[in-house]
Amino acid sequence: MKKWIWIGVVAVVAIFFYVTYNGFVNKEEGVNAAWSNVETQYQRRSDLIPNLVNTVKGYAAHESQTLGEVTEARAKAMSINLSAGELTPERLAQFQQAQADVRSALGRLIAVAESYPDLKANQNFIELQSQLEGTENRIAVARKDFNDAARKYNVAVRRFPSNLVAALFGFDQKPYFEAAEGTETAPQVEF
């Protein structure tokens, strides 16, 4: 009789480990897929930038400093390759800073474009600006989805008794995207 009790206990523990481990794998793959979507949207933005810069270049050739800053920020952001397995708070902060620099440089580029009525009316510029705006929205959605997946994963990693399995098999918490510095204040619009 005692033998069957021990076999039952071992079976329950084995099933617990099996289910918990596979749950972590599923949740981690969810985080990895969400991260891939974030990277895809940032890549889409990076792909649009050269077209936007070239369109502005034709109208505002003397704005070379701003055009150079956009190109430089894009190159810096593209040089940071961060896979889902390398997500640490420090590496994510570095990635976010590079993307914030791109966003800032693009803002300056759009401001320069506002000074050129012919450029503002150019169909290519209007279309690229619209695509860029749509991409920024997609980036926001992808970041939110990533944070949702990371939250579900992190909750599972921290909950007892599954935290014992997580520690045993090396499932660590994932960092979140955070608001970029300076976004807590609304921009001032002046006419």
N, C-alpha and C positions, 0 to 999 in steps of 0.2 A: 504494500500500500504506500509506504513512504517513497519507494522508488518512483511510483506514478506521480506523486505530488512533485517530486524534484523534476521529473521530466516535463510536467505541466508548467512549472515555474520557468524552467529553461526555455521552453517553447514560447511562453508569453514574453520573456525578455528578448528572445531572438526576433520575434515578430515586431516588438516595439522598436528594436534597433533597425530592422529592415524598413519598416514604414517611415520612421523618423529620418533615417539617412536618405531614402528616396524622396521624401518631402523636401529636404534641404537641396537635393540635386535639382528638383523641379523648380524650386524658388530661385536658386542661383542661376539657372538657365533663363528664367524670366528676367532677372536683373541683367544678364548678359544680352538678351534680345533687346531689352529696353535701351541699354547702352549703345547697341548697334544702331538703333533708330536715331538716337541723339547724334551719333557720328555721321550718319547719313544726311541729316538735315544741315549739320555744320559743313559737310562736304558740298552740299547743294549750294549753300551760300558762297563758299569759296569758289565754286565754279562760275557763279554769276558775276563775281567781282571783276575779273579781267574785262568782260564785255561792258560792264558799267564804266570802268575806268577808261576804256578805249572810246566809248561814246562821249564822255565828258572831255577827253583829251582833244577831240576834234574841235570843240567849241572853246575850251579854256586852256589852251596850251601853256599859258604863262602861270598857271596854277600848279606848276610841277611839284612844289613841296607837298601839297595836299595829296596829289596823285601818288607821289613817292611814299608818303606815310601809309596810304591805304595798301599799296603793294607790299610794303615792308611788314605791316601788321598781318596781312594775309599769309605771307611767307613764314612768319614766326608761328602763327597758329597752325599752319600745315606741318610744321616741323615737329610738333608735339604729337607723337603717336602714343596713345594711351589705350591699352586694351582693358576689357572688363576685369581681367585677372590682376591688373596692376593698379586698380582703383584704391588709392589711399587718400586720406584727407589732403595731404600735401600735394600729391600729383594732381588731384582734381582741382585744387586751388590754382595751381600753375596753369592747368588747361583753361579754367574759367577766366583767369587774368588775360591770357592770350586772346580768348574769344571776346572779352570786354574791350580789349584794344582794337580789335577789328570793328566792333560795333561803334566805338567812338570815332575811329577814322572814317567809317562810312557816314556817320552823322555829319562830320566836317565836309565830306565830299558832297553830300546832298545840300548842305548849306551853301557851298560854292556854286552848285548848279542853280540855286535859286537866283543868283545874280545874273544869269544869262537867260533872258526871255526866249530866245530862239531854241536854246537847249531844253528849257522846260516844256516847250511845245513839240519837241522832236518825239515822234512816235516810238522810236527805239528806246529812248531814255524813259519815257512814260511806262513802256512795257517792262523794262528792266527794273525800274523802281517798284512797280506793282509786284513783280515776281520776288523781289527782295523783301518787300513787306510781307508777302505770303509766307516766304521762307522763315522770317523772324517769328511769325505766328506758329509755324510748324515746329520750330526750335522750342518755343515755349511749351507746346503740347508734349513734345518728346521728352523734355526735361521733367515735366510733371509726371508723365508716365514712368519715367525712370525712378523718380523719387517714390512713387507709389509702390513699384516693384521692390525697391530697396527697403522701404518701410515694412512690407510684408515679410521679406527675408529677415530683416533685423529683429523683428518681433519674434519670429520663429527661433532665431539663434539665441535670443535672450530668455525665452520662456523655460521654466522648469517643467519637466525633467529633460526636455529636448536639448537644453543648453549643455547637458552632460555629453550627449552624442555630438553636438556641434564642436565642443572643445576636444573631444577625443579624435575627431576626424578633420579638424582644422578649418571648420566653417567660421570665418570671421565676419564681423559686421562690415557693411558697405557704407561709404560716405554718401551724403546727399548733396545735390546742387543747392546752393544758397543764393540769395539775391546778391547781385553785383553791388559793389560799394558805390554809394551815392544815389541809388535808386529809391531811397526812402524819401527823397525830396522831389516834388514835382517840378518839371521844367517850367520856366517862365516864358510865356508867349507875349511878345511885345509887337505892337503895330505902329 
